[in-house]
Amino acid sequence: MNHPNARNKNSRHVYGIVPSRRLGRSLGVSTVPFKVCNYSCVYCQLGRTTKVCNTRQSFYPTNEILGELEEFLKVHNENEYDVITLVSEGEPLLYRPIDIIISGIKRLSKKPVVVITNGSLFYDENVRNEVRQADIIMPTLDAWDDESFKRINRPFGKLSFEEVYKGLLELRNLFPGEVWLEVMLVKGLNDSKEQLERLTERIARLKPDRVYVNVPLRPPAEPWVEKPDEVTIKQARELFNAISIEKGAPGKFVSPESDAESALLEIIKRHPMSKSDICSFLEQRKINSEQFLREFESLGHVKKIVYNGTVFYRFIKEG
């Protein structure tokens, strides 16, 4: 497919608008390159981590990221989205200086700024201070000790559970906004009665403003990953005093990119899409989905996966 309007994908940081059950219509801002992360979670919808890293870096100039957001906001008004979300195709807080990005977003938009993170870097006082201007932080907690942490999240190097958990406690004490904790349940890894009780103890100490119980809805990094049964999910919801997310969010995907192929690639880098979602996206643009998908599936960086009877498309690293 020829794409004269496609922008340089190496400088693409703004994506969406993406429908979210937790946040409504989410406008995404990405701060790190594809699959740069300090975890390689078994359930990750983006696949296995390809560049494991625990060193914070200025992967892109701040003015490049904020400039792209500013351009987007010139043509999209604030009625079109509910939040601006820092969520990357890796761990967004590996970006430094994240505080400049957050303050820049606050300058450009009045909508809440949300940081979706694995929560691993809050042991660093600098990171805790840098996120203070955000409105909502959404860290993840799937484990309760080192063994479960390594089995589920597969962290970088010597990163320990207690170090990460202590950082979350420090964040809760310092952060003036809201903390919405996310717990991903995986069948056979953290869903037994004893394991749920251990998680309950850890969650209670954190005193989050909200707790979300998530289950794998899109193809996970490891094909053996499955979601727990409904009884277990209900039990977890009651123990954690949580809200459960067991279905994908309804709503339309939107992109500032005029070229459909480029637009979809930028979305699936961060958010794998089902075939039906892609067809709806193409329908908005009056594009024949059957012909488009034949060509889209032949791209070297698109992988078609069937998970729980649904066809999904995931981005895979080129080369």
C-alpha positions as protocol buffer text, in pm:
chain_id: "A"
residue {
  index: 1
  type: MET
  ca { x: 0 y: 0 z: 0 }
}
residue {
  index: 2
  type: ASN
  ca { x: 130 y: 343 z: -91 }
}
residue {
  index: 3
  type: HIS
  ca { x: 104 y: 602 z: 188 }
}
residue {
  index: 4
  type: PRO
  ca { x: 204 y: 954 z: 82 }
}
residue {
  index: 5
  type: ASN
  ca { x: 43 y: 1105 z: 392 }
}
residue {
  index: 6
  type: ALA
  ca { x: 202 y: 870 z: 645 }
}
residue {
  index: 7
  type: ARG
  ca { x: 416 y: 1043 z: 907 }
}
residue {
  index: 8
  type: ASN
  ca { x: 751 y: 914 z: 1030 }
}
residue {
  index: 9
  type: LYS
  ca { x: 656 y: 631 z: 1265 }
}
residue {
  index: 10
  type: ASN
  ca { x: 973 y: 692 z: 1469 }
}
residue {
  index: 11
  type: SER
  ca { x: 829 y: 1020 z: 1594 }
}
residue {
  index: 12
  type: ARG
  ca { x: 474 y: 908 z: 1666 }
}
residue {
  index: 13
  type: HIS
  ca { x: 369 y: 966 z: 2025 }
}
residue {
  index: 14
  type: VAL
  ca { x: -1 y: 1053 z: 2020 }
}
residue {
  index: 15
  type: TYR
  ca { x: -250 y: 778 z: 1942 }
}
residue {
  index: 16
  type: GLY
  ca { x: -618 y: 706 z: 1977 }
}
residue {
  index: 17
  type: ILE
  ca { x: -874 y: 808 z: 2083 }
}
residue {
  index: 18
  type: VAL
  ca { x: -919 y: 459 z: 2235 }
}
residue {
  index: 19
  type: PRO
  ca { x: -1232 y: 344 z: 2422 }
}
residue {
  index: 20
  type: SER
  ca { x: -1162 y: 236 z: 2782 }
}
residue {
  index: 21
  type: ARG
  ca { x: -1402 y: 83 z: 3036 }
}
residue {
  index: 22
  type: ARG
  ca { x: -1212 y: 251 z: 3319 }
}
residue {
  index: 23
  type: LEU
  ca { x: -1143 y: 590 z: 3166 }
}
residue {
  index: 24
  type: GLY
  ca { x: -1397 y: 648 z: 2891 }
}
residue {
  index: 25
  type: ARG
  ca { x: -1242 y: 796 z: 2576 }
}
residue {
  index: 26
  type: SER
  ca { x: -867 y: 791 z: 2624 }
}
residue {
  index: 27
  type: LEU
  ca { x: -621 y: 997 z: 2421 }
}
residue {
  index: 28
  type: GLY
  ca { x: -286 y: 821 z: 2450 }
}
residue {
  index: 29
  type: VAL
  ca { x: 62 y: 970 z: 2476 }
}
residue {
  index: 30
  type: SER
  ca { x: 354 y: 730 z: 2438 }
}
residue {
  index: 31
  type: THR
  ca { x: 696 y: 813 z: 2582 }
}
residue {
  index: 32
  type: VAL
  ca { x: 912 y: 505 z: 2515 }
}
residue {
  index: 33
  type: PRO
  ca { x: 1000 y: 293 z: 2208 }
}
residue {
  index: 34
  type: PHE
  ca { x: 821 y: -32 z: 2133 }
}
residue {
  index: 35
  type: LYS
  ca { x: 851 y: -298 z: 2407 }
}
residue {
  index: 36
  type: VAL
  ca { x: 1112 y: -117 z: 2619 }
}
residue {
  index: 37
  type: CYS
  ca { x: 1015 y: -235 z: 2965 }
}
residue {
  index: 38
  type: ASN
  ca { x: 1156 y: -363 z: 3294 }
}
residue {
  index: 39
  type: TYR
  ca { x: 898 y: -644 z: 3309 }
}
residue {
  index: 40
  type: SER
  ca { x: 807 y: -919 z: 3065 }
}
residue {
  index: 41
  type: CYS
  ca { x: 466 y: -1015 z: 3206 }
}
residue {
  index: 42
  type: VAL
  ca { x: 326 y: -1349 z: 3099 }
}
residue {
  index: 43
  type: TYR
  ca { x: -9 y: -1184 z: 3021 }
}
residue {
  index: 44
  type: CYS
  ca { x: 115 y: -876 z: 2830 }
}
residue {
  index: 45
  type: GLN
  ca { x: -111 y: -806 z: 2534 }
}
residue {
  index: 46
  type: LEU
  ca { x: 184 y: -664 z: 2338 }
}
residue {
  index: 47
  type: GLY
  ca { x: 384 y: -986 z: 2357 }
}
residue {
  index: 48
  type: ARG
  ca { x: 718 y: -1059 z: 2522 }
}
residue {
  index: 49
  type: THR
  ca { x: 947 y: -768 z: 2604 }
}
residue {
  index: 50
  type: THR
  ca { x: 1214 y: -728 z: 2335 }
}
residue {
  index: 51
  type: LYS
  ca { x: 1432 y: -471 z: 2514 }
}
residue {
  index: 52
  type: VAL
  ca { x: 1448 y: -530 z: 2888 }
}
residue {
  index: 53
  type: CYS
  ca { x: 1569 y: -212 z: 3058 }
}
residue {
  index: 54
  type: ASN
  ca { x: 1555 y: -54 z: 3404 }
}
residue {
  index: 55
  type: THR
  ca { x: 1746 y: 267 z: 3327 }
}
residue {
  index: 56
  type: ARG
  ca { x: 1543 y: 583 z: 3280 }
}
residue {
  index: 57
  type: GLN
  ca { x: 1630 y: 769 z: 2962 }
}
residue {
  index: 58
  type: SER
  ca { x: 1525 y: 1063 z: 2747 }
}
residue {
  index: 59
  type: PHE
  ca { x: 1419 y: 844 z: 2457 }
}
residue {
  index: 60
  type: TYR
  ca { x: 1275 y: 1142 z: 2268 }
}
residue {
  index: 61
  type: PRO
  ca { x: 1296 y: 1522 z: 2308 }
}
residue {
  index: 62
  type: THR
  ca { x: 1014 y: 1655 z: 2526 }
}
residue {
  index: 63
  type: ASN
  ca { x: 926 y: 1915 z: 2263 }
}
residue {
  index: 64
  type: GLU
  ca { x: 880 y: 1639 z: 2004 }
}
residue {
  index: 65
  type: ILE
  ca { x: 623 y: 1459 z: 2221 }
}
residue {
  index: 66
  type: LEU
  ca { x: 443 y: 1773 z: 2335 }
}
residue {
  index: 67
  type: GLY
  ca { x: 458 y: 1928 z: 1988 }
}
residue {
  index: 68
  type: GLU
  ca { x: 273 y: 1632 z: 1842 }
}
residue {
  index: 69
  type: LEU
  ca { x: 9 y: 1655 z: 2114 }
}
residue {
  index: 70
  type: GLU
  ca { x: -31 y: 2027 z: 2051 }
}
residue {
  index: 71
  type: GLU
  ca { x: -87 y: 1961 z: 1679 }
}
residue {
  index: 72
  type: PHE
  ca { x: -350 y: 1700 z: 1761 }
}
residue {
  index: 73
  type: LEU
  ca { x: -533 y: 1935 z: 1997 }
}
residue {
  index: 74
  type: LYS
  ca { x: -549 y: 2206 z: 1731 }
}
residue {
  index: 75
  type: VAL
  ca { x: -793 y: 1994 z: 1530 }
}
residue {
  index: 76
  type: HIS
  ca { x: -965 y: 1793 z: 1806 }
}
residue {
  index: 77
  type: ASN
  ca { x: -1159 y: 1971 z: 2079 }
}
residue {
  index: 78
  type: GLU
  ca { x: -1183 y: 1856 z: 2441 }
}
residue {
  index: 79
  type: ASN
  ca { x: -1536 y: 1722 z: 2392 }
}
residue {
  index: 80
  type: GLU
  ca { x: -1390 y: 1434 z: 2189 }
}
residue {
  index: 81
  type: TYR
  ca { x: -1193 y: 1271 z: 2472 }
}
residue {
  index: 82
  type: ASP
  ca { x: -1224 y: 1229 z: 2848 }
}
residue {
  index: 83
  type: VAL
  ca { x: -864 y: 1185 z: 2965 }
}
residue {
  index: 84
  type: ILE
  ca { x: -508 y: 1208 z: 2837 }
}
residue {
  index: 85
  type: THR
  ca { x: -326 y: 890 z: 2926 }
}
residue {
  index: 86
  type: LEU
  ca { x: 46 y: 831 z: 2955 }
}
residue {
  index: 87
  type: VAL
  ca { x: 65 y: 468 z: 2850 }
}
residue {
  index: 88
  type: SER
  ca { x: 332 y: 328 z: 2623 }
}
residue {
  index: 89
  type: GLU
  ca { x: 420 y: 21 z: 2428 }
}
residue {
  index: 90
  type: GLY
  ca { x: 654 y: -37 z: 2723 }
}
residue {
  index: 91
  type: GLU
  ca { x: 688 y: 120 z: 3070 }
}
residue {
  index: 92
  type: PRO
  ca { x: 616 y: 496 z: 3040 }
}
residue {
  index: 93
  type: LEU
  ca { x: 801 y: 594 z: 3358 }
}
residue {
  index: 94
  type: LEU
  ca { x: 1129 y: 476 z: 3206 }
}
residue {
  index: 95
  type: TYR
  ca { x: 1108 y: 811 z: 3026 }
}
residue {
  index: 96
  type: ARG
  ca { x: 1295 y: 1097 z: 3189 }
}
residue {
  index: 97
  type: PRO
  ca { x: 1191 y: 1375 z: 3256 }
}
residue {
  index: 98
  type: ILE
  ca { x: 829 y: 1257 z: 3284 }
}
residue {
  index: 99
  type: ASP
  ca { x: 736 y: 1565 z: 3492 }
}
residue {
  index: 100
  type: ILE
  ca { x: 802 y: 1793 z: 3193 }
}
residue {
  index: 101
  type: ILE
  ca { x: 568 y: 1581 z: 2983 }
}
residue {
  index: 102
  type: ILE
  ca { x: 295 y: 1587 z: 3250 }
}
residue {
  index: 103
  type: SER
  ca { x: 322 y: 1963 z: 3308 }
}
residue {
  index: 104
  type: GLY
  ca { x: 322 y: 2019 z: 2932 }
}
residue {
  index: 105
  type: ILE
  ca { x: 4 y: 1815 z: 2892 }
}
residue {
  index: 106
  type: LYS
  ca { x: -159 y: 2013 z: 3174 }
}
residue {
  index: 107
  type: ARG
  ca { x: -67 y: 2333 z: 2994 }
}
residue {
  index: 108
  type: LEU
  ca { x: -225 y: 2213 z: 2668 }
}
residue {
  index: 109
  type: SER
  ca { x: -544 y: 2053 z: 2803 }
}
residue {
  index: 110
  type: LYS
  ca { x: -779 y: 2081 z: 3099 }
}
residue {
  index: 111
  type: LYS
  ca { x: -865 y: 1710 z: 3092 }
}
residue {
  index: 112
  type: PRO
  ca { x: -730 y: 1476 z: 3365 }
}
residue {
  index: 113
  type: VAL
  ca { x: -384 y: 1328 z: 3311 }
}
residue {
  index: 114
  type: VAL
  ca { x: -364 y: 956 z: 3386 }
}
residue {
  index: 115
  type: VAL
  ca { x: -43 y: 754 z: 3420 }
}
residue {
  index: 116
  type: ILE
  ca { x: -81 y: 380 z: 3351 }
}
residue {
  index: 117
  type: THR
  ca { x: 228 y: 204 z: 3484 }
}
residue {
  index: 118
  type: ASN
  ca { x: 350 y: -130 z: 3611 }
}
residue {
  index: 119
  type: GLY
  ca { x: 439 y: 58 z: 3930 }
}
residue {
  index: 120
  type: SER
  ca { x: 793 y: -77 z: 3946 }
}
residue {
  index: 121
  type: LEU
  ca { x: 987 y: 251 z: 3964 }
}
residue {
  index: 122
  type: PHE
  ca { x: 826 y: 425 z: 4259 }
}
residue {
  index: 123
  type: TYR
  ca { x: 1107 y: 307 z: 4487 }
}
residue {
  index: 124
  type: ASP
  ca { x: 1293 y: 600 z: 4324 }
}
residue {
  index: 125
  type: GLU
  ca { x: 1208 y: 925 z: 4503 }
}
residue {
  index: 126
  type: ASN
  ca { x: 1267 y: 1119 z: 4181 }
}
residue {
  index: 127
  type: VAL
  ca { x: 997 y: 920 z: 4002 }
}
residue {
  index: 128
  type: ARG
  ca { x: 751 y: 973 z: 4287 }
}
residue {
  index: 129
  type: ASN
  ca { x: 812 y: 1347 z: 4273 }
}
residue {
  index: 130
  type: GLU
  ca { x: 792 y: 1365 z: 3894 }
}
residue {
  index: 131
  type: VAL
  ca { x: 438 y: 1221 z: 3880 }
}
residue {
  index: 132
  type: ARG
  ca { x: 290 y: 1450 z: 4147 }
}
residue {
  index: 133
  type: GLN
  ca { x: 115 y: 1669 z: 3890 }
}
residue {
  index: 134
  type: ALA
  ca { x: -82 y: 1379 z: 3741 }
}
residue {
  index: 135
  type: ASP
  ca { x: -447 y: 1342 z: 3839 }
}
residue {
  index: 136
  type: ILE
  ca { x: -467 y: 961 z: 3848 }
}
residue {
  index: 137
  type: ILE
  ca { x: -197 y: 696 z: 3869 }
}
residue {
  index: 138
  type: MET
  ca { x: -289 y: 340 z: 3775 }
}
residue {
  index: 139
  type: PRO
  ca { x: -19 y: 97 z: 3894 }
}
residue {
  index: 140
  type: THR
  ca { x: -35 y: -281 z: 3871 }
}
residue {
  index: 141
  type: LEU
  ca { x: -9 y: -534 z: 4154 }
}
residue {
  index: 142
  type: ASP
  ca { x: -44 y: -900 z: 4057 }
}
residue {
  index: 143
  type: ALA
  ca { x: 192 y: -1061 z: 4310 }
}
residue {
  index: 144
  type: TRP
  ca { x: 247 y: -1076 z: 4686 }
}
residue {
  index: 145
  type: ASP
  ca { x: 608 y: -1199 z: 4721 }
}
residue {
  index: 146
  type: ASP
  ca { x: 926 y: -1249 z: 4519 }
}
residue {
  index: 147
  type: GLU
  ca { x: 833 y: -1593 z: 4392 }
}
residue {
  index: 148
  type: SER
  ca { x: 495 y: -1487 z: 4252 }
}
residue {
  index: 149
  type: PHE
  ca { x: 647 y: -1162 z: 4122 }
}
residue {
  index: 150
  type: LYS
  ca { x: 910 y: -1347 z: 3918 }
}
residue {
  index: 151
  type: ARG
  ca { x: 658 y: -1603 z: 3794 }
}
residue {
  index: 152
  type: ILE
  ca { x: 399 y: -1350 z: 3674 }
}
residue {
  index: 153
  type: ASN
  ca { x: 584 y: -1027 z: 3596 }
}
residue {
  index: 154
  type: ARG
  ca { x: 933 y: -1163 z: 3513 }
}
residue {
  index: 155
  type: PRO
  ca { x: 1113 y: -844 z: 3625 }
}
residue {
  index: 156
  type: PHE
  ca { x: 1448 y: -711 z: 3509 }
}
residue {
  index: 157
  type: GLY
  ca { x: 1763 y: -819 z: 3692 }
}
residue {
  index: 158
  type: LYS
  ca { x: 1760 y: -785 z: 4068 }
}
residue {
  index: 159
  type: LEU
  ca { x: 1438 y: -587 z: 4095 }
}
residue {
  index: 160
  type: SER
  ca { x: 1263 y: -732 z: 4401 }
}
residue {
  index: 161
  type: PHE
  ca { x: 899 y: -745 z: 4501 }
}
residue {
  index: 162
  type: GLU
  ca { x: 955 y: -576 z: 4837 }
}
residue {
  index: 163
  type: GLU
  ca { x: 1142 y: -291 z: 4669 }
}
residue {
  index: 164
  type: VAL
  ca { x: 854 y: -237 z: 4427 }
}
residue {
  index: 165
  type: TYR
  ca { x: 588 y: -272 z: 4697 }
}
residue {
  index: 166
  type: LYS
  ca { x: 764 y: -29 z: 4930 }
}
residue {
  index: 167
  type: GLY
  ca { x: 772 y: 220 z: 4644 }
}
residue {
  index: 168
  type: LEU
  ca { x: 397 y: 185 z: 4599 }
}
residue {
  index: 169
  type: LEU
  ca { x: 343 y: 250 z: 4970 }
}
residue {
  index: 170
  type: GLU
  ca { x: 562 y: 561 z: 4951 }
}
residue {
  index: 171
  type: LEU
  ca { x: 369 y: 680 z: 4646 }
}
residue {
  index: 172
  type: ARG
  ca { x: 36 y: 635 z: 4825 }
}
residue {
  index: 173
  type: ASN
  ca { x: 162 y: 848 z: 5115 }
}
residue {
  index: 174
  type: LEU
  ca { x: 292 y: 1126 z: 4889 }
}
residue {
  index: 175
  type: PHE
  ca { x: 66 y: 1145 z: 4586 }
}
residue {
  index: 176
  type: PRO
  ca { x: -209 y: 1410 z: 4614 }
}
residue {
  index: 177
  type: GLY
  ca { x: -425 y: 1264 z: 4335 }
}
residue {
  index: 178
  type: GLU
  ca { x: -603 y: 929 z: 4311 }
}
residue {
  index: 179
  type: VAL
  ca { x: -444 y: 584 z: 4292 }
}
residue {
  index: 180
  type: TRP
  ca { x: -643 y: 324 z: 4098 }
}
residue {
  index: 181
  type: LEU
  ca { x: -484 y: -16 z: 4145 }
}
residue {
  index: 182
  type: GLU
  ca { x: -504 y: -281 z: 3874 }
}
residue {
  index: 183
  type: VAL
  ca { x: -479 y: -653 z: 3949 }
}
residue {
  index: 184
  type: MET
  ca { x: -446 y: -896 z: 3659 }
}
residue {
  index: 185
  type: LEU
  ca { x: -566 y: -1245 z: 3748 }
}
residue {
  index: 186
  type: VAL
  ca { x: -417 y: -1543 z: 3563 }
}
residue {
  index: 187
  type: LYS
  ca { x: -556 y: -1894 z: 3602 }
}
residue {
  index: 188
  type: GLY
  ca { x: -320 y: -2112 z: 3804 }
}
residue {
  index: 189
  type: LEU
  ca { x: -80 y: -1829 z: 3897 }
}
residue {
  index: 190
  type: ASN
  ca { x: -261 y: -1598 z: 4138 }
}
residue {
  index: 191
  type: ASP
  ca { x: -623 y: -1711 z: 4161 }
}
residue {
  index: 192
  type: SER
  ca { x: -636 y: -1973 z: 4438 }
}
residue {
  index: 193
  type: LYS
  ca { x: -815 y: -1886 z: 4762 }
}
residue {
  index: 194
  type: GLU
  ca { x: -485 y: -1857 z: 4952 }
}
residue {
  index: 195
  type: GLN
  ca { x: -327 y: -1646 z: 4679 }
}
residue {
  index: 196
  type: LEU
  ca { x: -625 y: -1411 z: 4666 }
}
residue {
  index: 197
  type: GLU
  ca { x: -607 y: -1369 z: 5042 }
}
residue {
  index: 198
  type: ARG
  ca { x: -236 y: -1282 z: 5019 }
}
residue {
  index: 199
  type: LEU
  ca { x: -315 y: -1025 z: 4752 }
}
residue {
  index: 200
  type: THR
  ca { x: -597 y: -886 z: 4967 }
}
residue {
  index: 201
  type: GLU
  ca { x: -351 y: -817 z: 5250 }
}
residue {
  index: 202
  type: ARG
  ca { x: -114 y: -634 z: 5017 }
}
residue {
  index: 203
  type: ILE
  ca { x: -393 y: -430 z: 4859 }
}
residue {
  index: 204
  type: ALA
  ca { x: -539 y: -329 z: 5195 }
}
residue {
  index: 205
  type: ARG
  ca { x: -208 y: -178 z: 5307 }
}
residue {
  index: 206
  type: LEU
  ca { x: -191 y: 34 z: 4992 }
}
residue {
  index: 207
  type: LYS
  ca { x: -537 y: 188 z: 5049 }
}
residue {
  index: 208
  type: PRO
  ca { x: -602 y: 264 z: 4681 }
}
residue {
  index: 209
  type: ASP
  ca { x: -893 y: 485 z: 4583 }
}
residue {
  index: 210
  type: ARG
  ca { x: -1016 y: 214 z: 4346 }
}
residue {
  index: 211
  type: VAL
  ca { x: -924 y: -144 z: 4261 }
}
residue {
  index: 212
  type: TYR
  ca { x: -983 y: -304 z: 3922 }
}
residue {
  index: 213
  type: VAL
  ca { x: -972 y: -679 z: 3870 }
}
residue {
  index: 214
  type: ASN
  ca { x: -856 y: -749 z: 3515 }
}
residue {
  index: 215
  type: VAL
  ca { x: -842 y: -1075 z: 3323 }
}
residue {
  index: 216
  type: PRO
  ca { x: -668 y: -1148 z: 2991 }
}
residue {
  index: 217
  type: LEU
  ca { x: -903 y: -1028 z: 2715 }
}
residue {
  index: 218
  type: ARG
  ca { x: -652 y: -1001 z: 2430 }
}
residue {
  index: 219
  type: PRO
  ca { x: -383 y: -1249 z: 2323 }
}
residue {
  index: 220
  type: PRO
  ca { x: -122 y: -1273 z: 2602 }
}
residue {
  index: 221
  type: ALA
  ca { x: 256 y: -1300 z: 2568 }
}
residue {
  index: 222
  type: GLU
  ca { x: 242 y: -1668 z: 2664 }
}
residue {
  index: 223
  type: PRO
  ca { x: -17 y: -1883 z: 2485 }
}
residue {
  index: 224
  type: TRP
  ca { x: -90 y: -2091 z: 2798 }
}
residue {
  index: 225
  type: VAL
  ca { x: -223 y: -1789 z: 2989 }
}
residue {
  index: 226
  type: GLU
  ca { x: -595 y: -1818 z: 3065 }
}
residue {
  index: 227
  type: LYS
  ca { x: -845 y: -1619 z: 3265 }
}
residue {
  index: 228
  type: PRO
  ca { x: -991 y: -1762 z: 3589 }
}
residue {
  index: 229
  type: ASP
  ca { x: -1348 y: -1888 z: 3606 }
}
residue {
  index: 230
  type: GLU
  ca { x: -1638 y: -1658 z: 3691 }
}
residue {
  index: 231
  type: VAL
  ca { x: -1665 y: -1783 z: 4050 }
}
residue {
  index: 232
  type: THR
  ca { x: -1301 y: -1691 z: 4116 }
}
residue {
  index: 233
  type: ILE
  ca { x: -1337 y: -1349 z: 3955 }
}
residue {
  index: 234
  type: LYS
  ca { x: -1642 y: -1279 z: 4173 }
}
residue {
  index: 235
  type: GLN
  ca { x: -1451 y: -1392 z: 4482 }
}
residue {
  index: 236
  type: ALA
  ca { x: -1160 y: -1162 z: 4398 }
}
residue {
  index: 237
  type: ARG
  ca { x: -1395 y: -872 z: 4335 }
}
residue {
  index: 238
  type: GLU
  ca { x: -1551 y: -917 z: 4678 }
}
residue {
  index: 239
  type: LEU
  ca { x: -1220 y: -969 z: 4862 }
}
residue {
  index: 240
  type: PHE
  ca { x: -1055 y: -667 z: 4700 }
}
residue {
  index: 241
  type: ASN
  ca { x: -1371 y: -451 z: 4711 }
}
residue {
  index: 242
  type: ALA
  ca { x: -1305 y: -408 z: 4341 }
}
residue {
  index: 243
  type: ILE
  ca { x: -1460 y: -350 z: 4001 }
}
residue {
  index: 244
  type: SER
  ca { x: -1399 y: -628 z: 3749 }
}
residue {
  index: 245
  type: ILE
  ca { x: -1318 y: -571 z: 3382 }
}
residue {
  index: 246
  type: GLU
  ca { x: -1425 y: -884 z: 3196 }
}
residue {
  index: 247
  type: LYS
  ca { x: -1519 y: -738 z: 2857 }
}
residue {
  index: 248
  type: GLY
  ca { x: -1362 y: -497 z: 2615 }
}
residue {
  index: 249
  type: ALA
  ca { x: -1488 y: -140 z: 2608 }
}
residue {
  index: 250
  type: PRO
  ca { x: -1756 y: -38 z: 2359 }
}
residue {
  index: 251
  type: GLY
  ca { x: -1688 y: 268 z: 2147 }
}
residue {
  index: 252
  type: LYS
  ca { x: -1501 y: 391 z: 1842 }
}
residue {
  index: 253
  type: PHE
  ca { x: -1127 y: 402 z: 1782 }
}
residue {
  index: 254
  type: VAL
  ca { x: -1011 y: 738 z: 1644 }
}
residue {
  index: 255
  type: SER
  ca { x: -674 y: 842 z: 1502 }
}
residue {
  index: 256
  type: PRO
  ca { x: -526 y: 1176 z: 1390 }
}
residue {
  index: 257
  type: GLU
  ca { x: -342 y: 991 z: 1112 }
}
residue {
  index: 258
  type: SER
  ca { x: -506 y: 1034 z: 771 }
}
residue {
  index: 259
  type: ASP
  ca { x: -358 y: 713 z: 632 }
}
residue {
  index: 260
  type: ALA
  ca { x: -557 y: 413 z: 759 }
}
residue {
  index: 261
  type: GLU
  ca { x: -269 y: 165 z: 761 }
}
residue {
  index: 262
  type: SER
  ca { x: -40 y: 401 z: 953 }
}
residue {
  index: 263
  type: ALA
  ca { x: -322 y: 488 z: 1192 }
}
residue {
  index: 264
  type: LEU
  ca { x: -393 y: 125 z: 1275 }
}
residue {
  index: 265
  type: LEU
  ca { x: -25 y: 40 z: 1317 }
}
residue {
  index: 266
  type: GLU
  ca { x: 13 y: 323 z: 1568 }
}
residue {
  index: 267
  type: ILE
  ca { x: -286 y: 197 z: 1766 }
}
residue {
  index: 268
  type: ILE
  ca { x: -196 y: -174 z: 1769 }
}
residue {
  index: 269
  type: LYS
  ca { x: 157 y: -92 z: 1887 }
}
residue {
  index: 270
  type: ARG
  ca { x: -6 y: -4 z: 2219 }
}
residue {
  index: 271
  type: HIS
  ca { x: -347 y: -169 z: 2200 }
}
residue {
  index: 272
  type: PRO
  ca { x: -406 y: -484 z: 1992 }
}
residue {
  index: 273
  type: MET
  ca { x: -738 y: -462 z: 1808 }
}
residue {
  index: 274
  type: SER
  ca { x: -997 y: -723 z: 1723 }
}
residue {
  index: 275
  type: LYS
  ca { x: -1099 y: -777 z: 1363 }
}
residue {
  index: 276
  type: SER
  ca { x: -1442 y: -629 z: 1437 }
}
residue {
  index: 277
  type: ASP
  ca { x: -1282 y: -315 z: 1589 }
}
residue {
  index: 278
  type: ILE
  ca { x: -1066 y: -272 z: 1278 }
}
residue {
  index: 279
  type: CYS
  ca { x: -1364 y: -322 z: 1048 }
}
residue {
  index: 280
  type: SER
  ca { x: -1559 y: -55 z: 1240 }
}
residue {
  index: 281
  type: PHE
  ca { x: -1260 y: 180 z: 1217 }
}
residue {
  index: 282
  type: LEU
  ca { x: -1238 y: 125 z: 840 }
}
residue {
  index: 283
  type: GLU
  ca { x: -1612 y: 166 z: 798 }
}
residue {
  index: 284
  type: GLN
  ca { x: -1586 y: 516 z: 949 }
}
residue {
  index: 285
  type: ARG
  ca { x: -1340 y: 596 z: 670 }
}
residue {
  index: 286
  type: LYS
  ca { x: -1545 y: 422 z: 399 }
}
residue {
  index: 287
  type: ILE
  ca { x: -1268 y: 170 z: 327 }
}
residue {
  index: 288
  type: ASN
  ca { x: -1336 y: -183 z: 206 }
}
residue {
  index: 289
  type: SER
  ca { x: -1229 y: -393 z: 505 }
}
residue {
  index: 290
  type: GLU
  ca { x: -1193 y: -724 z: 321 }
}
residue {
  index: 291
  type: GLN
  ca { x: -940 y: -591 z: 72 }
}
residue {
  index: 292
  type: PHE
  ca { x: -762 y: -380 z: 335 }
}
residue {
  index: 293
  type: LEU
  ca { x: -720 y: -670 z: 579 }
}
residue {
  index: 294
  type: ARG
  ca { x: -572 y: -895 z: 312 }
}
residue {
  index: 295
  type: GLU
  ca { x: -293 y: -643 z: 259 }
}
residue {
  index: 296
  type: PHE
  ca { x: -268 y: -554 z: 629 }
}
residue {
  index: 297
  type: GLU
  ca { x: -213 y: -917 z: 727 }
}
residue {
  index: 298
  type: SER
  ca { x: 73 y: -946 z: 478 }
}
residue {
  index: 299
  type: LEU
  ca { x: 275 y: -672 z: 650 }
}
residue {
  index: 300
  type: GLY
  ca { x: 586 y: -802 z: 824 }
}
residue {
  index: 301
  type: HIS
  ca { x: 505 y: -623 z: 1149 }
}
residue {
  index: 302
  type: VAL
  ca { x: 142 y: -734 z: 1188 }
}
residue {
  index: 303
  type: LYS
  ca { x: 51 y: -1065 z: 1350 }
}
residue {
  index: 304
  type: LYS
  ca { x: -296 y: -1218 z: 1328 }
}
residue {
  index: 305
  type: ILE
  ca { x: -384 y: -1417 z: 1640 }
}
residue {
  index: 306
  type: VAL
  ca { x: -698 y: -1607 z: 1736 }
}
residue {
  index: 307
  type: TYR
  ca { x: -765 y: -1590 z: 2111 }
}
residue {
  index: 308
  type: ASN
  ca { x: -1078 y: -1732 z: 2275 }
}
residue {
  index: 309
  type: GLY
  ca { x: -1243 y: -1753 z: 1935 }
}
residue {
  index: 310
  type: THR
  ca { x: -1179 y: -1387 z: 1843 }
}
residue {
  index: 311
  type: VAL
  ca { x: -937 y: -1266 z: 1574 }
}
residue {
  index: 312
  type: PHE
  ca { x: -691 y: -999 z: 1693 }
}
residue {
  index: 313
  type: TYR
  ca { x: -410 y: -805 z: 1530 }
}
residue {
  index: 314
  type: ARG
  ca { x: -90 y: -734 z: 1722 }
}
residue {
  index: 315
  type: PHE
  ca { x: 214 y: -529 z: 1624 }
}
residue {
  index: 316
  type: ILE
  ca { x: 543 y: -717 z: 1615 }
}
residue {
  index: 317
  type: LYS
  ca { x: 886 y: -557 z: 1601 }
}
residue {
  index: 318
  type: GLU
  ca { x: 1030 y: -521 z: 1253 }
}
residue {
  index: 319
  type: GLY
  ca { x: 1349 y: -704 z: 1169 }
}
